[in-house]
Amino acid sequence: MAMLLLAMLHWGEVLVGLVLLLVILYDVFQSVVLPRPAINKLGTVRYLVRAIWWTWRWVGNRMSSIPRRERWLATYGPVGVLTVFTAWAVALVLAYGLIVDGVRDEIHPVPKNFGTSLYFSATTLVPLSYGDFVPEGIPARLATVAESATGVILAALAITLLFSLYSSFQRREELVVTLDAFAGAPPSGVQILETASTHGMPEELIKTFDDWRQWAAAVLESHLAYPMLVFFRSSHDNEAWLNSFGAVMDAAVLVMSTVDDKSEGPAKLMYRVGNHLVEDLSWYFRRWTPRDDTPVIERFEFDQAWERLKKAGYHCKPADEAWTTFAKFRSNYASPINGLARALAIIPAEWIGDRSYLPHREREVRRRRLGRGRR
C-alpha cells in the first residue's frame, strides 16, 4: 500500500510538472515567438510585470528630483525584460524539477529530496551540470535532454528579443527627437502649426504628417507584438514618445477642424492611422485607458489655441464651429492617451498627461469624495 501511494505521488509530480511546463512554453510562445498580440492570451508574466511597475512608479513618484525620477523610471524597461525571462527560467526549473523528482529512481545517485531535484534541474537548464547526477532510465534521460534544449532555446530567445526591442526603440525615438525643433519640448500640436506658418514651411508640415503616419504604423506593429516597449522611456529631457504622438495627433485635428491648410489630406491619413494605434493600445492596456466622450481639454484652452493660430497667419474657421468639430475628433483618442500617460508617469505636455490641476477637475474630485463620504 505504501509503495502504491509513493508511486502515485511520483506520477502526480510528473503530471503537475508537465502541466506547468506546457503553461510556461505556451506563454513564451505567445509573448516572444508570436509576432502579434494574441486574443485571450494567457500572459501569466504580464501581471507580474505590471505589479512590479506599480511598485517602481510608486518609488519614483516619491523622488523630489525630476531628473533622478526619470532616470529611475527609465531603468524599468530593461529590468522588466530581464524579470520576465528570470521568471520563466525559475518556473521552468520548478516544472522540470517536479518531473525529475517524479522519476528520481532512474537517476544515479538517487536525489535525496525535492531540493536536490531542483538543483539537478537548475544545472541542466543553464547548463552547468557537474556530472554528480547521471540519468539512467529513458524518462529521466528524455527530461534531461528536453530541459537542456529548453535552456538553450530560452537563452537564444532572450538575446534575439533584446536586439529586436532595442532596434524598435531606436526607430521609435528617431522621429521623437527630430520633432523637438518643430513642436518644442515638451511638444505641442499648436506649436507645430505655429512653426510651420511662422517659418514658411508648409511642405515640412505635410512631411511631418506623412512621417508620423508611418511611425504610427511601425509602433502599432512593434508595441502590440512586444508591449514591454511601452515602458521604454525616451532618453532626452522633456521628451516622451506618447507626448510627441499626441502632439502630432492634435496638430492633425486642428488642421482638420480649425484652419484652412493644404496639409488637410495628409492630416486625415495621419489621424486615421493614429486612431488605429490608440484603439489597439486601449485594447491591450484597457485598465489604464478609460474612454469618455469629451476632448479632455477645456474650451478656454481651445480658444487660446485658436487665437495663437490666427496670429500665426492661418485662416481660421469660426471658433464655435471649429470647437464642435475639434471636440468630436479629439474625443476619439484623448482620454486613452491621457490615461496611458498617467499610468506611465510621463511628464505632462501642453494637452497630454495629468489634467487634475484644472479648476473643474478639482471640483469633480471634491464632489466624488463628498459623495463617498455620504455613503
Buried (B, 14 or more C-beta within 10 A) or exposed (E): EEEEEEEEEBEEBBEBBBEBBEBBBBBBBBBBEEEEBEEEBBBBBBEBBBEBBEEBBEEBEEBEEEEEBBBBBBEBBBBBBEBBBEBBBEBBBBBBBBBBBBBBBBBEEEBEEBEBBBBBBBBBBBEEBEEEBEBEEEBBBEBBEBBBEBBEEBBEBBEEBBEBBBEBBEEBBEBBBEBBEBBBBBBBBBBBBBBBBEEEBEEBBBEBBBBBBEBBBBBBBBBBBBBBBBBBBBEEEBBBBBBBBBBBBBBBBBBBBBBEBEBBEBBBEBBEBBBEBBBBBBEBBEEBBEBEEEBBBBEEBBEEBBEBBBEBEBEBBEBEEBBEBBBEBBBBBBBBBBBBBBBBBBBBBBBBBBBEEBEEBEEEEEEEEEEEEEE
